[in-house]
Amino acid sequence: MSSTETIIAAPGRLSARISLNELIRYRDLLYFLTVKNFIIKYKQTLIGVAWAVIQPVMQMVVFSIIFGKFAKIPSDNVPYPIFVYSALIPWTFFANSMSACNSSIINHAGLISKVYFPRLLIPLSAIGSQLIDFGISFIVLVGIMIYYGFPFATHLFMIIPLILLTIMTTIGFGALIAALSGIYRDFRHIVPFLLSIWMFLTPVIYPASLIGSRFEFLLNLNPLTGIVSGFRSAILNQPFQWNFLFISLIGSMFFFIIGILYFTRAQNRFADLV
């Protein structure tokens, strides 16, 4: 005989518990949702997955012309296109993930109201679909470095922990934004505005050294500072700014915990609100 497990998700008693075993048990659904999000993103587009390449490359070209050629922003003695693209890789992944998480709960309203599954899979799948674009961006970076004859860095081994740190940061903020947007609809309009400001508060188009020690504490408030600077150092074989990396690690862990806790407390309200 087979037993059927009935799970009732009701508002009222909100739980902050999250089961890793449950997420593993639903890994097939996570895979399906991730693939579905990726396919839908490029479905009925003229050039399909090529958009994953065009977006960061066009940003690189525009920034190189405006900030590299005309504004003469320093690029630590490396070609400005490589300088800015090495930072655009983690930033674009983070920003696109936030945009995907921003509408993820609303987009899955029908599924949420009909069947039980760990709701955290929704923002996780939104982020997972962006990881594919993330990998494609790295391939493009290799081509750009070969074009400019830029040597591959010995610091590249640091890319793996930096990717893990980026994913942890993205999951924390993504879960928080997904929950807030699922409950408060005005957050869907606030997030794009915040991201546009956030980018210029992150050393993507300029080196962190340009700010100076007087305002360094402002950069330290941004968890993306250490991540972006770390990617740039690893790719360009520059000295790591360990203070930025350490503070980003602490900030990322904090927002990861806060994001997961808030999402798990809010998830029982989604079915009634979406």
Secondary structure, DSSP 4 states (H G I P E B T S, - for coil): ----------SSS------HHHHHHTHHHHHHHHHHHHHHHHTT-SSGGGHHHHHHHHHHHHHIIIIIIIS----TTS-HHHHHHHHHHHHHHHHHHHHHHHTHHHHTHHHHHH----TTHHHHHHHHHHHHHHHHHHHHHHHHHHHTTPPPPGGGGGHHHHHHHHHHHHHHHHHHHHHHHHH-TTHHHHHHHHHHHHHHTTTTSS-GGGT-GGGHHHHHT-HHHHHHHHHHHHHHT----HHHHHHHHHHHHHHHHHHHHHHHHHGGGHHHH-
